[in-house]
């Protein structure tokens, strides 16, 4: 495979560059899925179940159907059957990727509150909403299970979790023997509240049938995954389904899987013979797109006096849906983080009346690393050891779970640079000693890690060069805030040896070459690698044409000795004697040239383990009388391999760190045990950080070379920024107050000693 010429690489890849869609989004020119309205568009509104378990015993639609503008009321009574059974599958391959193995409105059964039981279609959104209120649905309620205390006695150990990709039990060595050898043992119980996604754009789909072909404008992280899933469930060839997602207003995992709304919109459109727009309401987002489940972690950590870890036991209890064995893989990265010879990790689930939990930014890593990193901080206190030093003493160059070497790491550099920049070694380690007026001030740190997931199957891209010097780079991916469009321009420009500003990125359309759904921080690396391959192939094509052309100054030159920069090809080692791409194209009477590139990700048996590492530092102020915690400053130093765009990478990491503020102090969805419904399913009641909560945030890179993960050596940054952030904050609150906080979020009541989750 051709590599990017050094001169072009230095000038293009890695430099900060504005997002490709930035201007369109801030000026309102970008169009989102719910903003497309083909001629004759009508509107669908979902009606959710008002009970948590039981059956629908009757649906009286007479008043709704008599209401002005109403075209149809669809339910299990008249909705046509699916052509295939949905199956839970994360969309790492861009494959069919149902969010759960249950599809609503197929029978009368109610599994969870908010489950769609009917859909009203009308000529305006207001009329559809009014008719939905007129619909009379009767139920036979049954006892429901929602919370940890209700489900604990019914818990079981699943054989597999995470759509069957991971085992329900992991381990190595002998934990009991390791704990017996320990000089110090730390035991803790952590309870983490459920969290819900709240991207600025709720899920939405607009579906239109034309001559048997279906076009869906969907808010999705993976247009190809939506295409394949919709086609499978409706019994269509994928070629008969086109999915468009040129602008997506955030996701954080809520749009990583394919939920029921694009399929329901398509079914409604076929039923009423008109384009149908279905937008999920803000309240319905709490029961439509998965969530981070409520969790209980029981954790034991043993170490010798010198800080060497001897054993780790980590058991997790959490609810899953009535039909899927799903839980965040919270135990996976803690077992791989440090050189601990003995480890036991066990998942326990119980069937609850909830939809299937799903991806939420750093699913498993954010929760599991909070548990590990607060326990490591507590262990450091017990041993009288600096928390950074404790982590360095247990640093591992190989993955302890497999024995494979890390493809790249850079964690030592992250610790060292972070400690120096933060002023870590100047802190008084004694808790509760630093004040600022009325405020208690504390500092804390934690490790960050996120696995490198590889897409499955070839990733494809097309790059086209025009005779006027412009170029385009095309893939089917969507950009939901990652800035992948800018990276496509940079990578294509670097490989061709032209300016990134001369390249247009085209994406968000399944008619373009297929690429992975951008989930698991795998999207940018996979997409950029495909673009790099295509652009490199196009450059080689142009070089080959030039060196074979007697009219070219490069005629007869060894193609391997031709470089490209500034839109020109020239002999290696000099900028003269060559010619421009445009000259070659015009001489051959070609308006353009193109190449299709394909990149096959390395398999899991490549002989290396891969992850992105980092170090998080935080300073907080605590008001001991009011129980308020204010994060004053945060610093994150990360080693993501090669940084493709410094501006968008920093933005992604900063967003993750600020998410950590919400994870640590604010975000919690509470279940009403009586009704089995989320009690705070609104943006007025679900607390999120706002600008006033945002501290000073600094993001730095410790760039390391990685020759394994992909041709560009780039690892993901979208999720590692949240990992360890909540632990660093919790450890800082302990340093400020002298009290340990093990539950999330850390509430005002807990700080005041009136709630759970705190200990002396």
Rosetta blueprint (number, residue, H / E / L):
1 X L
2 X L
3 X L
4 X L
5 X L
6 X H
7 X H
8 X H
9 X H
10 X H
11 X H
12 X H
13 X L
14 X E
15 X L
16 X L
17 X L
18 X L
19 X L
20 X L
21 X L
22 X H
23 X H
24 X H
25 X H
26 X H
27 X H
28 X L
29 X L
30 X L
31 X L
32 X L
33 X H
34 X H
35 X H
36 X L
37 X L
38 X L
39 X L
40 X L
41 X L
42 X E
43 X E
44 X E
45 X E
46 X E
47 X E
48 X E
49 X L
50 X L
51 X L
52 X L
53 X L
54 X E
55 X E
56 X E
57 X E
58 X E
59 X E
60 X E
61 X L
62 X H
63 X H
64 X H
65 X H
66 X H
67 X L
68 X L
69 X L
70 X E
71 X E
72 X E
73 X E
74 X E
75 X E
76 X L
77 X L
78 X L
79 X L
80 X L
81 X L
82 X L
83 X L
84 X L
85 X L
86 X L
87 X L
88 X E
89 X L
90 X L
91 X L
92 X L
93 X L
94 X L
95 X L
96 X L
97 X L
98 X E
99 X L
100 X L
101 X L
102 X L
103 X L
104 X L
105 X L
106 X L
107 X L
108 X L
109 X E
110 X E
111 X L
112 X L
113 X L
114 X L
115 X L
116 X E
117 X E
118 X E
119 X E
120 X E
121 X E
122 X E
123 X L
124 X L
125 X H
126 X H
127 X H
128 X H
129 X H
130 X H
131 X H
132 X H
133 X H
134 X H
135 X L
136 X E
137 X E
138 X E
139 X E
140 X E
141 X E
142 X L
143 X L
144 X L
145 X L
146 X L
147 X L
148 X H
149 X H
150 X H
151 X H
152 X H
153 X H
154 X H
155 X L
156 X E
157 X L
158 X L
159 X L
160 X E
161 X E
162 X L
163 X L
164 X L
165 X L
166 X E
167 X E
168 X L
169 X E
170 X E
171 X E
172 X E
173 X L
174 X L
175 X H
176 X H
177 X H
178 X H
179 X H
180 X H
181 X L
182 X L
183 X L
184 X E
185 X E
186 X E
187 X E
188 X E
189 X E
190 X E
191 X E
192 X E
193 X L
194 X E
195 X E
196 X L
197 X L
198 X L
199 X L
200 X L
201 X L
202 X L
203 X L
204 X E
205 X E
206 X E
207 X E
208 X E
209 X E
210 X E
211 X L
212 X L
213 X E
214 X E
215 X E
216 X E
217 X E
218 X E
219 X L
220 X L
221 X L
222 X L
223 X H
224 X H
225 X H
226 X H
227 X H
228 X H
229 X H
230 X H
231 X H
232 X H
233 X H
234 X H
235 X L
236 X L
237 X L
238 X H
239 X H
240 X H
241 X E
242 X E
243 X E
244 X E
245 X L
246 X L
247 X L
248 X L
249 X L
250 X L
251 X L
252 X L
253 X L
254 X L
255 X L
256 X L
257 X L
258 X E
259 X L
260 X L
261 X H
262 X H
263 X H
264 X H
265 X H
266 X H
267 X H
268 X H
269 X H
270 X H
271 X H
272 X H
273 X L
274 X L
275 X L
276 X E
277 X E
278 X E
279 X E
280 X L
281 X L
282 X L
283 X L
284 X H
285 X H
286 X H
287 X H
288 X L
289 X L
290 X L
291 X L
292 X E
293 X L
294 X L
295 X E
296 X E
297 X E
298 X E
299 X E
300 X E
301 X E
302 X E
303 X E
304 X L
305 X L
306 X L
307 X L
308 X L
309 X E
310 X E
311 X E
312 X E
313 X E
314 X E
315 X E
316 X E
317 X E
318 X E
319 X E
320 X E
321 X L
322 X L
323 X L
324 X L
325 X L
326 X L
327 X L
328 X L
329 X L
330 X L
331 X L
332 X L
333 X L
334 X H
335 X H
336 X H
337 X H
338 X L
339 X L
340 X L
341 X L
342 X L
343 X E
344 X E
345 X E
346 X E
347 X E
348 X E
349 X E
350 X E
351 X E
352 X L
353 X L
354 X L
355 X L
356 X L
357 X L
358 X L
359 X L
360 X L
361 X L
362 X L
363 X L
364 X L
365 X H
366 X H
367 X H
368 X H
369 X H
370 X H
371 X H
372 X H
373 X H
374 X H
375 X H
376 X H
377 X H
378 X H
379 X H
380 X H
381 X H
382 X H
383 X H
384 X L
385 X L
386 X L
387 X H
388 X H
389 X H
390 X H
391 X H
392 X H
393 X H
394 X L
395 X L
396 X L
397 X L
398 X E
399 X L
400 X L
401 X L
402 X L
403 X L
404 X L
405 X E
406 X E
407 X L
408 X L
409 X L
410 X L
411 X H
412 X H
413 X H
414 X H
415 X H
416 X H
417 X H
418 X H
419 X H
420 X H
421 X H
422 X H
423 X L
424 X H
425 X H
426 X H
427 X L
428 X L
429 X L
430 X L
431 X L
432 X L
433 X L
434 X L
435 X E
436 X E
437 X L
438 X L
439 X E
440 X E
441 X E
442 X E
443 X E
444 X E
445 X E
446 X E
447 X E
448 X E
449 X E
450 X E
451 X E
452 X L
453 X L
454 X L
455 X L
456 X L
457 X L
458 X E
459 X E
460 X E
461 X E
462 X E
463 X E
464 X E
465 X E
466 X E
467 X L
468 X L
469 X L
470 X L
471 X E
472 X E
473 X E
474 X E
475 X L
476 X L
477 X L
478 X L
479 X L
480 X L
481 X L
482 X L
483 X L
484 X H
485 X H
486 X H
487 X H
488 X H
489 X H
490 X H
491 X H
492 X H
493 X H
494 X H
495 X H
496 X H
497 X L
498 X L
499 X L
500 X H
501 X H
502 X H
503 X E
504 X E
505 X E
506 X E
507 X L
508 X L
509 X E
510 X L
511 X L
512 X L
513 X L
514 X L
515 X L
516 X L
517 X L
518 X L
519 X L
520 X L
521 X L
522 X L
523 X H
524 X H
525 X H
526 X H
527 X H
528 X H
529 X H
530 X H
531 X H
532 X H
533 X H
534 X H
535 X H
536 X H
537 X H
538 X H
539 X H
540 X H
541 X H
542 X H
543 X H
544 X H
545 X H
546 X H
547 X H
548 X L
549 X L
550 X L
551 X L
552 X L
553 X L
554 X L
555 X L
556 X L
557 X L
558 X L
559 X H
560 X H
561 X H
562 X E
563 X E
564 X E
565 X E
566 X L
567 X L
568 X E
569 X E
570 X E
571 X E
572 X L
573 X L
574 X L
575 X L
576 X L
577 X L
578 X L
579 X E
580 X E
581 X H
582 X H
583 X H
584 X H
585 X H
586 X H
587 X H
588 X L
589 X L
590 X L
591 X L
592 X E
593 X E
594 X E
595 X E
596 X E
597 X E
598 X E
599 X E
600 X E
601 X L
602 X L
603 X L
604 X L
605 X L
606 X L
607 X L
608 X E
609 X E
610 X L
611 X E
612 X E
613 X E
614 X E
615 X E
616 X E
617 X E
618 X E
619 X E
620 X E
621 X E
622 X E
623 X E
624 X L
625 X L
626 X L
627 X L
628 X E
629 X E
630 X E
631 X E
632 X E
633 X E
634 X E
635 X E
636 X E
637 X E
638 X E
639 X E
640 X L
641 X E
642 X L
643 X L
644 X L
645 X E
646 X H
647 X H
648 X H
649 X H
650 X H
651 X H
652 X H
653 X H
654 X H
655 X H
656 X H
657 X H
658 X H
659 X H
660 X H
661 X H
662 X H
663 X H
664 X H
665 X H
666 X L
667 X L
668 X L
669 X E
670 X L
671 X E
672 X E
673 X L
674 X L
675 X L
676 X L
677 X E
678 X E
679 X L
680 X L
681 X L
682 X L
683 X L
684 X L
685 X L
686 X L
687 X L
688 X L
689 X L
690 X L
691 X H
692 X H
693 X H
694 X L
695 X L
696 X E
697 X E
698 X E
699 X E
700 X E
701 X E
702 X L
703 X L
704 X L
705 X L
706 X L
707 X L
708 X L
709 X L
710 X L
711 X L
712 X L
713 X L
714 X E
715 X L
716 X L
717 X L
718 X L
719 X L
720 X L
721 X L
722 X L
723 X L
724 X L
725 X H
726 X H
727 X H
728 X H
729 X H
730 X H
731 X H
732 X H
733 X H
734 X H
735 X H
736 X H
737 X H
738 X L
739 X L
740 X E
741 X E
742 X L
743 X L
744 X E
745 X L
746 X L
747 X L
748 X H
749 X H
750 X H
751 X H
752 X L
753 X L
754 X L
755 X L
756 X L
757 X L
758 X E
759 X E
760 X L
